[in-house]
Amino acid sequence: MARSYLNAQQVAQKLGISKQTLLRYEKKGIFPEPKRNPVNKWREYTEGDVARLRTTLGRI
């Protein structure tokens, strides 16, 4: 069974922030760097990652 990943835009929508804000928080170290796809180097997030980011934002 293939594992399902979310891209940065999908994660930003789930968190209620813009994609630019998500990337800025990563750059500042507020959010940890996500896993990268080995082929195209795109960010890949799991639902668990989204839950941790939501907790970091204080949005449970």
PQR file with spaces between the fields and no chain letter, atoms N, CA, C, O and H, PARSE charges and radii, in Angstrom:
ATOM       1  N    MET     1       0.844   -1.185    0.000 -0.4000 1.5000
ATOM       2  CA   MET     1       0.000    0.000    0.000 -0.0000 2.0000
ATOM       3  C    MET     1       0.885    1.243    0.000  0.5500 1.7000
ATOM       4  O    MET     1       1.759    1.385    0.855 -0.5500 1.4000
ATOM       5  N    ALA     2       0.666    2.117   -0.932 -0.4000 1.5000
ATOM       6  CA   ALA     2       1.455    3.340   -1.037 -0.0000 2.0000
ATOM       7  C    ALA     2       1.045    4.323    0.056  0.5500 1.7000
ATOM       8  O    ALA     2      -0.131    4.458    0.393 -0.5500 1.4000
ATOM       9  H    ALA     2      -0.044    2.001   -1.626  0.4000 1.0000
ATOM      10  N    ARG     3       2.038    4.991    0.588 -0.4000 1.5000
ATOM      11  CA   ARG     3       1.780    5.971    1.632 -0.0000 2.0000
ATOM      12  C    ARG     3       1.361    7.281    0.991  0.5500 1.7000
ATOM      13  O    ARG     3       1.940    7.703   -0.010 -0.5500 1.4000
ATOM      14  H    ARG     3       2.993    4.881    0.315  0.4000 1.0000
ATOM      15  N    SER     4       0.371    7.914    1.559 -0.4000 1.5000
ATOM      16  CA   SER     4      -0.156    9.152    0.996 -0.0000 2.0000
ATOM      17  C    SER     4       0.525   10.357    1.652  0.5500 1.7000
ATOM      18  O    SER     4       0.607   10.445    2.877 -0.5500 1.4000
ATOM      19  H    SER     4      -0.099    7.572    2.373  0.4000 1.0000
ATOM      20  N    TYR     5       1.002   11.263    0.835 -0.4000 1.5000
ATOM      21  CA   TYR     5       1.650   12.469    1.323 -0.0000 2.0000
ATOM      22  C    TYR     5       0.877   13.701    0.860  0.5500 1.7000
ATOM      23  O    TYR     5       0.199   13.678   -0.167 -0.5500 1.4000
ATOM      24  H    TYR     5       0.936   11.191   -0.160  0.4000 1.0000
ATOM      25  N    LEU     6       0.992   14.763    1.628 -0.4000 1.5000
ATOM      26  CA   LEU     6       0.390   16.044    1.288 -0.0000 2.0000
ATOM      27  C    LEU     6       1.493   16.993    0.845  0.5500 1.7000
ATOM      28  O    LEU     6       2.626   16.894    1.317 -0.5500 1.4000
ATOM      29  H    LEU     6       1.543   14.781    2.463  0.4000 1.0000
ATOM      30  N    ASN     7       1.170   17.910   -0.057 -0.4000 1.5000
ATOM      31  CA   ASN     7       2.155   18.912   -0.462 -0.0000 2.0000
ATOM      32  C    ASN     7       2.005   20.155    0.418  0.5500 1.7000
ATOM      33  O    ASN     7       1.102   20.231    1.251 -0.5500 1.4000
ATOM      34  H    ASN     7       0.250   17.991   -0.441  0.4000 1.0000
ATOM      35  N    ALA     8       2.884   21.108    0.229 -0.4000 1.5000
ATOM      36  CA   ALA     8       2.905   22.305    1.080 -0.0000 2.0000
ATOM      37  C    ALA     8       1.598   23.096    0.991  0.5500 1.7000
ATOM      38  O    ALA     8       1.114   23.604    2.002 -0.5500 1.4000
ATOM      39  H    ALA     8       3.618   21.046   -0.447  0.4000 1.0000
ATOM      40  N    GLN     9       1.031   23.201   -0.194 -0.4000 1.5000
ATOM      41  CA   GLN     9      -0.217   23.951   -0.357 -0.0000 2.0000
ATOM      42  C    GLN     9      -1.359   23.286    0.406  0.5500 1.7000
ATOM      43  O    GLN     9      -2.152   23.968    1.055 -0.5500 1.4000
ATOM      44  H    GLN     9       1.424   22.788   -1.016  0.4000 1.0000
ATOM      45  N    GLN    10      -1.444   21.966    0.331 -0.4000 1.5000
ATOM      46  CA   GLN    10      -2.498   21.233    1.039 -0.0000 2.0000
ATOM      47  C    GLN    10      -2.347   21.381    2.553  0.5500 1.7000
ATOM      48  O    GLN    10      -3.337   21.541    3.267 -0.5500 1.4000
ATOM      49  H    GLN    10      -0.800   21.413   -0.197  0.4000 1.0000
ATOM      50  N    VAL    11      -1.122   21.327    3.032 -0.4000 1.5000
ATOM      51  CA   VAL    11      -0.871   21.466    4.474 -0.0000 2.0000
ATOM      52  C    VAL    11      -1.240   22.865    4.933  0.5500 1.7000
ATOM      53  O    VAL    11      -1.884   23.030    5.969 -0.5500 1.4000
ATOM      54  H    VAL    11      -0.317   21.196    2.452  0.4000 1.0000
ATOM      55  N    ALA    12      -0.840   23.867    4.175 -0.4000 1.5000
ATOM      56  CA   ALA    12      -1.165   25.250    4.529 -0.0000 2.0000
ATOM      57  C    ALA    12      -2.672   25.439    4.629  0.5500 1.7000
ATOM      58  O    ALA    12      -3.153   26.102    5.548 -0.5500 1.4000
ATOM      59  H    ALA    12      -0.317   23.733    3.333  0.4000 1.0000
ATOM      60  N    GLN    13      -3.419   24.866    3.698 -0.4000 1.5000
ATOM      61  CA   GLN    13      -4.882   24.975    3.732 -0.0000 2.0000
ATOM      62  C    GLN    13      -5.442   24.313    4.984  0.5500 1.7000
ATOM      63  O    GLN    13      -6.341   24.858    5.624 -0.5500 1.4000
ATOM      64  H    GLN    13      -3.029   24.327    2.951  0.4000 1.0000
ATOM      65  N    LYS    14      -4.918   23.143    5.337 -0.4000 1.5000
ATOM      66  CA   LYS    14      -5.397   22.446    6.537 -0.0000 2.0000
ATOM      67  C    LYS    14      -5.102   23.242    7.809  0.5500 1.7000
ATOM      68  O    LYS    14      -5.870   23.195    8.770 -0.5500 1.4000
ATOM      69  H    LYS    14      -4.188   22.700    4.817  0.4000 1.0000
ATOM      70  N    LEU    15      -3.977   23.978    7.806 -0.4000 1.5000
ATOM      71  CA   LEU    15      -3.586   24.757    8.982 -0.0000 2.0000
ATOM      72  C    LEU    15      -4.225   26.145    9.003  0.5500 1.7000
ATOM      73  O    LEU    15      -4.182   26.831   10.024 -0.5500 1.4000
ATOM      74  H    LEU    15      -3.353   24.017    7.025  0.4000 1.0000
ATOM      75  N    GLY    16      -4.809   26.556    7.899 -0.4000 1.5000
ATOM      76  CA   GLY    16      -5.421   27.878    7.836 -0.0000 2.0000
ATOM      77  C    GLY    16      -4.413   29.003    7.696  0.5500 1.7000
ATOM      78  O    GLY    16      -4.647   30.121    8.154 -0.5500 1.4000
ATOM      79  H    GLY    16      -4.844   25.999    7.069  0.4000 1.0000
ATOM      80  N    ILE    17      -3.284   28.698    7.058 -0.4000 1.5000
ATOM      81  CA   ILE    17      -2.250   29.702    6.810 -0.0000 2.0000
ATOM      82  C    ILE    17      -1.907   29.659    5.325  0.5500 1.7000
ATOM      83  O    ILE    17      -2.328   28.749    4.611 -0.5500 1.4000
ATOM      84  H    ILE    17      -3.093   27.790    6.687  0.4000 1.0000
ATOM      85  N    SER    18      -1.148   30.638    4.869 -0.4000 1.5000
ATOM      86  CA   SER    18      -0.735   30.629    3.466 -0.0000 2.0000
ATOM      87  C    SER    18       0.485   29.728    3.297  0.5500 1.7000
ATOM      88  O    SER    18       1.188   29.422    4.259 -0.5500 1.4000
ATOM      89  H    SER    18      -0.806   31.377    5.449  0.4000 1.0000
ATOM      90  N    LYS    19       0.719   29.314    2.061 -0.4000 1.5000
ATOM      91  CA   LYS    19       1.891   28.495    1.764 -0.0000 2.0000
ATOM      92  C    LYS    19       3.168   29.275    2.099  0.5500 1.7000
ATOM      93  O    LYS    19       4.134   28.705    2.606 -0.5500 1.4000
ATOM      94  H    LYS    19       0.147   29.563    1.279  0.4000 1.0000
ATOM      95  N    GLN    20       3.165   30.572    1.814 -0.4000 1.5000
ATOM      96  CA   GLN    20       4.331   31.402    2.103 -0.0000 2.0000
ATOM      97  C    GLN    20       4.626   31.439    3.606  0.5500 1.7000
ATOM      98  O    GLN    20       5.786   31.423    4.017 -0.5500 1.4000
ATOM      99  H    GLN    20       2.380   31.036    1.403  0.4000 1.0000
ATOM     100  N    THR    21       3.571   31.488    4.418 -0.4000 1.5000
ATOM     101  CA   THR    21       3.757   31.485    5.869 -0.0000 2.0000
ATOM     102  C    THR    21       4.338   30.155    6.317  0.5500 1.7000
ATOM     103  O    THR    21       5.235   30.126    7.160 -0.5500 1.4000
ATOM     104  H    THR    21       2.629   31.502    4.084  0.4000 1.0000
ATOM     105  N    LEU    22       3.844   29.057    5.769 -0.4000 1.5000
ATOM     106  CA   LEU    22       4.372   27.734    6.096 -0.0000 2.0000
ATOM     107  C    LEU    22       5.863   27.666    5.795  0.5500 1.7000
ATOM     108  O    LEU    22       6.646   27.209    6.628 -0.5500 1.4000
ATOM     109  H    LEU    22       3.116   29.080    5.084  0.4000 1.0000
ATOM     110  N    LEU    23       6.253   28.113    4.624 -0.4000 1.5000
ATOM     111  CA   LEU    23       7.663   28.074    4.235 -0.0000 2.0000
ATOM     112  C    LEU    23       8.508   29.025    5.080  0.5500 1.7000
ATOM     113  O    LEU    23       9.653   28.714    5.407 -0.5500 1.4000
ATOM     114  H    LEU    23       5.617   28.484    3.948  0.4000 1.0000
ATOM     115  N    ARG    24       7.949   30.178    5.433 -0.4000 1.5000
ATOM     116  CA   ARG    24       8.668   31.130    6.282 -0.0000 2.0000
ATOM     117  C    ARG    24       8.906   30.539    7.673  0.5500 1.7000
ATOM     118  O    ARG    24       9.991   30.691    8.234 -0.5500 1.4000
ATOM     119  H    ARG    24       7.018   30.430    5.167  0.4000 1.0000
ATOM     120  N    TYR    25       7.894   29.864    8.232 -0.4000 1.5000
ATOM     121  CA   TYR    25       8.040   29.231    9.545 -0.0000 2.0000
ATOM     122  C    TYR    25       9.104   28.140    9.508  0.5500 1.7000
ATOM     123  O    TYR    25       9.836   27.957   10.481 -0.5500 1.4000
ATOM     124  H    TYR    25       7.013   29.741    7.777  0.4000 1.0000
ATOM     125  N    GLU    26       9.196   27.421    8.403 -0.4000 1.5000
ATOM     126  CA   GLU    26      10.254   26.416    8.251 -0.0000 2.0000
ATOM     127  C    GLU    26      11.623   27.091    8.260  0.5500 1.7000
ATOM     128  O    GLU    26      12.541   26.654    8.954 -0.5500 1.4000
ATOM     129  H    GLU    26       8.602   27.570    7.613  0.4000 1.0000
ATOM     130  N    LYS    27      11.743   28.148    7.487 -0.4000 1.5000
ATOM     131  CA   LYS    27      13.026   28.842    7.358 -0.0000 2.0000
ATOM     132  C    LYS    27      13.484   29.422    8.698  0.5500 1.7000
ATOM     133  O    LYS    27      14.676   29.417    9.005 -0.5500 1.4000
ATOM     134  H    LYS    27      10.997   28.503    6.922  0.4000 1.0000
ATOM     135  N    LYS    28      12.528   29.924    9.498 -0.4000 1.5000
ATOM     136  CA   LYS    28      12.856   30.504   10.803 -0.0000 2.0000
ATOM     137  C    LYS    28      13.062   29.448   11.886  0.5500 1.7000
ATOM     138  O    LYS    28      13.507   29.773   12.986 -0.5500 1.4000
ATOM     139  H    LYS    28      11.559   29.928    9.249  0.4000 1.0000
ATOM     140  N    GLY    29      12.743   28.188   11.585 -0.4000 1.5000
ATOM     141  CA   GLY    29      12.929   27.120   12.556 -0.0000 2.0000
ATOM     142  C    GLY    29      11.735   26.889   13.469  0.5500 1.7000
ATOM     143  O    GLY    29      11.826   26.103   14.411 -0.5500 1.4000
ATOM     144  H    GLY    29      12.381   27.924   10.691  0.4000 1.0000
ATOM     145  N    ILE    30      10.618   27.559   13.208 -0.4000 1.5000
ATOM     146  CA   ILE    30       9.406   27.359   14.006 -0.0000 2.0000
ATOM     147  C    ILE    30       8.837   25.978   13.713  0.5500 1.7000
ATOM     148  O    ILE    30       8.408   25.271   14.625 -0.5500 1.4000
ATOM     149  H    ILE    30      10.544   28.198   12.443  0.4000 1.0000
ATOM     150  N    PHE    31       8.832   25.593   12.437 -0.4000 1.5000
ATOM     151  CA   PHE    31       8.428   24.265   12.008 -0.0000 2.0000
ATOM     152  C    PHE    31       9.675   23.499   11.580  0.5500 1.7000
ATOM     153  O    PHE    31      10.599   24.095   11.025 -0.5500 1.4000
ATOM     154  H    PHE    31       9.180   26.167   11.696  0.4000 1.0000
ATOM     155  N    PRO    32       9.720   22.199   11.824 -0.5600 1.5000
ATOM     156  CA   PRO    32      10.868   21.409   11.353  0.2800 2.0000
ATOM     157  C    PRO    32      10.827   21.215    9.834  0.5500 1.7000
ATOM     158  O    PRO    32       9.766   21.292    9.214 -0.5500 1.4000
ATOM     159  N    GLU    33      11.983   20.968    9.259 -0.4000 1.5000
ATOM     160  CA   GLU    33      12.050   20.684    7.826 -0.0000 2.0000
ATOM     161  C    GLU    33      11.317   19.378    7.554  0.5500 1.7000
ATOM     162  O    GLU    33      11.534   18.393    8.259 -0.5500 1.4000
ATOM     163  H    GLU    33      12.845   20.905    9.763  0.4000 1.0000
ATOM     164  N    PRO    34      10.456   19.353    6.544 -0.5600 1.5000
ATOM     165  CA   PRO    34       9.728   18.120    6.225  0.2800 2.0000
ATOM     166  C    PRO    34      10.588   17.161    5.407  0.5500 1.7000
ATOM     167  O    PRO    34      11.663   17.519    4.925 -0.5500 1.4000
ATOM     168  N    LYS    35      10.092   15.944    5.265 -0.4000 1.5000
ATOM     169  CA   LYS    35      10.717   14.953    4.396 -0.0000 2.0000
ATOM     170  C    LYS    35      10.632   15.475    2.963  0.5500 1.7000
ATOM     171  O    LYS    35       9.667   16.141    2.590 -0.5500 1.4000
ATOM     172  H    LYS    35       9.219   15.653    5.656  0.4000 1.0000
ATOM     173  N    ARG    36      11.652   15.163    2.170 -0.4000 1.5000
ATOM     174  CA   ARG    36      11.667   15.577    0.762 -0.0000 2.0000
ATOM     175  C    ARG    36      11.564   14.355   -0.134  0.5500 1.7000
ATOM     176  O    ARG    36      12.124   13.299    0.164 -0.5500 1.4000
ATOM     177  H    ARG    36      12.436   14.622    2.473  0.4000 1.0000
ATOM     178  N    ASN    37      10.839   14.511   -1.236 -0.4000 1.5000
ATOM     179  CA   ASN    37      10.747   13.453   -2.232 -0.0000 2.0000
ATOM     180  C    ASN    37      12.127   13.291   -2.866  0.5500 1.7000
ATOM     181  O    ASN    37      12.708   14.279   -3.313 -0.5500 1.4000
ATOM     182  H    ASN    37      10.384   15.369   -1.478  0.4000 1.0000
ATOM     183  N    PRO    38      12.666   12.073   -2.917 -0.5600 1.5000
ATOM     184  CA   PRO    38      14.018   11.891   -3.464  0.2800 2.0000
ATOM     185  C    PRO    38      14.131   12.174   -4.960  0.5500 1.7000
ATOM     186  O    PRO    38      15.227   12.433   -5.456 -0.5500 1.4000
ATOM     187  N    VAL    39      13.030   12.129   -5.674 -0.4000 1.5000
ATOM     188  CA   VAL    39      13.071   12.340   -7.117 -0.0000 2.0000
ATOM     189  C    VAL    39      13.012   13.824   -7.469  0.5500 1.7000
ATOM     190  O    VAL    39      13.870   14.330   -8.192 -0.5500 1.4000
ATOM     191  H    VAL    39      12.139   11.918   -5.271  0.4000 1.0000
ATOM     192  N    ASN    40      11.983   14.526   -6.949 -0.4000 1.5000
ATOM     193  CA   ASN    40      11.788   15.920   -7.355 -0.0000 2.0000
ATOM     194  C    ASN    40      12.073   16.931   -6.245  0.5500 1.7000
ATOM     195  O    ASN    40      11.973   18.138   -6.465 -0.5500 1.4000
ATOM     196  H    ASN    40      11.287   14.114   -6.361  0.4000 1.0000
ATOM     197  N    LYS    41      12.429   16.441   -5.050 -0.4000 1.5000
ATOM     198  CA   LYS    41      12.807   17.287   -3.893 -0.0000 2.0000
ATOM     199  C    LYS    41      11.652   18.115   -3.335  0.5500 1.7000
ATOM     200  O    LYS    41      11.883   19.048   -2.566 -0.5500 1.4000
ATOM     201  H    LYS    41      12.510   15.461   -4.871  0.4000 1.0000
ATOM     202  N    TRP    42      10.422   17.792   -3.704 -0.4000 1.5000
ATOM     203  CA   TRP    42       9.267   18.492   -3.145 -0.0000 2.0000
ATOM     204  C    TRP    42       9.063   18.071   -1.710  0.5500 1.7000
ATOM     205  O    TRP    42       9.406   16.952   -1.328 -0.5500 1.4000
ATOM     206  H    TRP    42      10.234   17.034   -4.329  0.4000 1.0000
ATOM     207  N    ARG    43       8.501   18.970   -0.907 -0.4000 1.5000
ATOM     208  CA   ARG    43       8.186   18.667    0.486 -0.0000 2.0000
ATOM     209  C    ARG    43       7.045   17.654    0.533  0.5500 1.7000
ATOM     210  O    ARG    43       6.097   17.737   -0.248 -0.5500 1.4000
ATOM     211  H    ARG    43       8.222   19.879   -1.217  0.4000 1.0000
ATOM     212  N    GLU    44       7.144   16.697    1.456 -0.4000 1.5000
ATOM     213  CA   GLU    44       6.095   15.696    1.640 -0.0000 2.0000
ATOM     214  C    GLU    44       5.728   15.650    3.116  0.5500 1.7000
ATOM     215  O    GLU    44       6.593   15.471    3.973 -0.5500 1.4000
ATOM     216  H    GLU    44       7.914   16.629    2.090  0.4000 1.0000
ATOM     217  N    TYR    45       4.457   15.811    3.405 -0.4000 1.5000
ATOM     218  CA   TYR    45       3.958   15.812    4.770 -0.0000 2.0000
ATOM     219  C    TYR    45       2.979   14.658    4.960  0.5500 1.7000
ATOM     220  O    TYR    45       2.252   14.288    4.037 -0.5500 1.4000
ATOM     221  H    TYR    45       3.754   15.957    2.709  0.4000 1.0000
ATOM     222  N    THR    46       2.968   14.098    6.157 -0.4000 1.5000
ATOM     223  CA   THR    46       1.979   13.083    6.509 -0.0000 2.0000
ATOM     224  C    THR    46       0.904   13.755    7.361  0.5500 1.7000
ATOM     225  O    THR    46       1.064   14.899    7.786 -0.5500 1.4000
ATOM     226  H    THR    46       3.559   14.398    6.907  0.4000 1.0000
ATOM     227  N    GLU    47      -0.183   13.039    7.606 -0.4000 1.5000
ATOM     228  CA   GLU    47      -1.230   13.571    8.496 -0.0000 2.0000
ATOM     229  C    GLU    47      -0.669   13.778    9.905  0.5500 1.7000
ATOM     230  O    GLU    47      -1.087   14.696   10.609 -0.5500 1.4000
ATOM     231  H    GLU    47      -0.313   12.110    7.260  0.4000 1.0000
ATOM     232  N    GLY    48       0.276   12.927   10.317 -0.4000 1.5000
ATOM     233  CA   GLY    48       0.929   13.107   11.617 -0.0000 2.0000
ATOM     234  C    GLY    48       1.716   14.400   11.682  0.5500 1.7000
ATOM     235  O    GLY    48       1.718   15.086   12.704 -0.5500 1.4000
ATOM     236  H    GLY    48       0.616   12.181    9.744  0.4000 1.0000
ATOM     237  N    ASP    49       2.389   14.733   10.583 -0.4000 1.5000
ATOM     238  CA   ASP    49       3.127   16.006   10.511 -0.0000 2.0000
ATOM     239  C    ASP    49       2.165   17.179   10.669  0.5500 1.7000
ATOM     240  O    ASP    49       2.460   18.143   11.375 -0.5500 1.4000
ATOM     241  H    ASP    49       2.388   14.176    9.753  0.4000 1.0000
ATOM     242  N    VAL    50       1.021   17.090   10.011 -0.4000 1.5000
ATOM     243  CA   VAL    50       0.021   18.160   10.084 -0.0000 2.0000
ATOM     244  C    VAL    50      -0.468   18.315   11.524  0.5500 1.7000
ATOM     245  O    VAL    50      -0.640   19.437   11.999 -0.5500 1.4000
ATOM     246  H    VAL    50       0.781   16.307    9.437  0.4000 1.0000
ATOM     247  N    ALA    51      -0.690   17.212   12.214 -0.4000 1.5000
ATOM     248  CA   ALA    51      -1.149   17.271   13.611 -0.0000 2.0000
ATOM     249  C    ALA    51      -0.093   17.947   14.490  0.5500 1.7000
ATOM     250  O    ALA    51      -0.433   18.755   15.354 -0.5500 1.4000
ATOM     251  H    ALA    51      -0.550   16.300   11.828  0.4000 1.0000
ATOM     252  N    ARG    52       1.189   17.618   14.273 -0.4000 1.5000
ATOM     253  CA   ARG    52       2.261   18.253   15.061 -0.0000 2.0000
ATOM     254  C    ARG    52       2.358   19.738   14.759  0.5500 1.7000
ATOM     255  O    ARG    52       2.550   20.541   15.672 -0.5500 1.4000
ATOM     256  H    ARG    52       1.465   16.961   13.571  0.4000 1.0000
ATOM     257  N    LEU    53       2.230   20.114   13.499 -0.4000 1.5000
ATOM     258  CA   LEU    53       2.290   21.531   13.128 -0.0000 2.0000
ATOM     259  C    LEU    53       1.109   22.281   13.710  0.5500 1.7000
ATOM     260  O    LEU    53       1.251   23.422   14.151 -0.5500 1.4000
ATOM     261  H    LEU    53       2.074   19.461   12.758  0.4000 1.0000
ATOM     262  N    ARG    54      -0.066   21.647   13.715 -0.4000 1.5000
ATOM     263  CA   ARG    54      -1.259   22.273   14.294 -0.0000 2.0000
ATOM     264  C    ARG    54      -1.044   22.522   15.792  0.5500 1.7000
ATOM     265  O    ARG    54      -1.443   23.563   16.314 -0.5500 1.4000
ATOM     266  H    ARG    54      -0.182   20.721   13.357  0.4000 1.0000
ATOM     267  N    THR    55      -0.417   21.569   16.474 -0.4000 1.5000
ATOM     268  CA   THR    55      -0.131   21.732   17.899 -0.0000 2.0000
ATOM     269  C    THR    55       0.864   22.878   18.114  0.5500 1.7000
ATOM     270  O    THR    55       0.718   23.669   19.046 -0.5500 1.4000
ATOM     271  H    THR    55      -0.093   20.723   16.050  0.4000 1.0000
ATOM     272  N    THR    56       1.873   22.960   17.244 -0.4000 1.5000
ATOM     273  CA   THR    56       2.847   24.042   17.334 -0.0000 2.0000
ATOM     274  C    THR    56       2.185   25.402   17.182  0.5500 1.7000
ATOM     275  O    THR    56       2.564   26.366   17.848 -0.5500 1.4000
ATOM     276  H    THR    56       1.991   22.317   16.486  0.4000 1.0000
ATOM     277  N    LEU    57       1.194   25.473   16.302 -0.4000 1.5000
ATOM     278  CA   LEU    57       0.458   26.724   16.099 -0.0000 2.0000
ATOM     279  C    LEU    57      -0.530   27.008   17.241  0.5500 1.7000
ATOM     280  O    LEU    57      -1.023   28.126   17.386 -0.5500 1.4000
ATOM     281  H    LEU    57       0.886   24.690   15.761  0.4000 1.0000
ATOM     282  N    GLY    58      -0.805   25.983   18.042 -0.4000 1.5000
ATOM     283  CA   GLY    58      -1.783   26.150   19.115 -0.0000 2.0000
ATOM     284  C    GLY    58      -3.202   25.940   18.639  0.5500 1.7000
ATOM     285  O    GLY    58      -4.148   26.401   19.277 -0.5500 1.4000
ATOM     286  H    GLY    58      -0.404   25.075   17.925  0.4000 1.0000
ATOM     287  N    ARG    59      -3.359   25.242   17.515 -0.4000 1.5000
ATOM     288  CA   ARG    59      -4.695   24.970   16.944 -0.0000 2.0000
ATOM     289  C    ARG    59      -4.963   23.472   17.015  0.5500 1.7000
ATOM     290  O    ARG    59      -4.678   22.730   16.075 -0.5500 1.4000
ATOM     291  H    ARG    59      -2.590   24.868   16.997  0.4000 1.0000
ATOM     292  N    ILE    60      -5.497   23.055   18.107 -0.4000 1.5000
ATOM     293  CA   ILE    60      -5.726   21.618   18.317 -0.0000 2.0000
ATOM     294  C    ILE    60      -7.030   21.179   17.715  0.5500 1.7000
ATOM     295  O    ILE    60      -7.383   20.003   17.798 -0.5500 1.4000
ATOM     296  H    ILE    60      -5.729   23.658   18.870  0.4000 1.0000
